[in-house]
Amino acid sequence: MQTLACSIYKSTRKTNAYLFVPENTKLETLPAPLLQVLGKLEYVMNLSLNKKKKLAQADAHNVIHAINSQGYYLQLPEHHLPTSS
């Protein structure tokens, strides 16, 4: 089973926003608009991902696919829309 070594960073500007990138990625190589929106990034941890890995808020398969196709995966908090009565 293929594994992907990645690093996880949290945004200091966007609450509960996490950026997954391949391990050893130089953050300045990521798209400038992405970095501007997220603000300063704080390292959280390294993680080895495979398609069967259980993640708290994302599907590992989707994370791996995004990292392989665009170089990163951005996990944003779920927003709950108000319900009307």
Long-range contacts (C-beta under 8 A, 24 or more apart in sequence): 1-50, 1-51, 1-52, 2-50, 2-51, 3-48, 3-49, 3-50, 4-48, 4-49, 4-50, 4-64, 4-67, 4-68, 5-46, 5-47, 5-48, 5-49, 6-46, 6-47, 6-48, 6-49, 6-63, 6-67, 7-43, 7-45, 7-46, 7-47, 8-43, 8-44, 8-45, 8-46, 8-47, 9-41, 9-42, 9-43, 9-44, 10-41, 10-42, 10-44, 11-38, 11-39, 11-40, 11-41, 12-38, 12-39, 12-40, 12-41, 12-42, 13-37, 13-38, 13-39, 13-40, 14-38, 14-39, 14-76, 15-77, 16-76, 16-77, 17-74, 17-75, 17-76, 17-77, 18-44, 18-74, 18-75, 19-72, 19-73, 19-74, 19-75, 20-47, 20-63, 20-66, 20-67, 20-72, 20-73, 20-74, 20-75, 21-67, 21-71, 21-72, 21-73, 22-67, 22-71, 25-71, 25-72, 29-71, 30-71, 30-72, 34-72, 34-74, 38-74
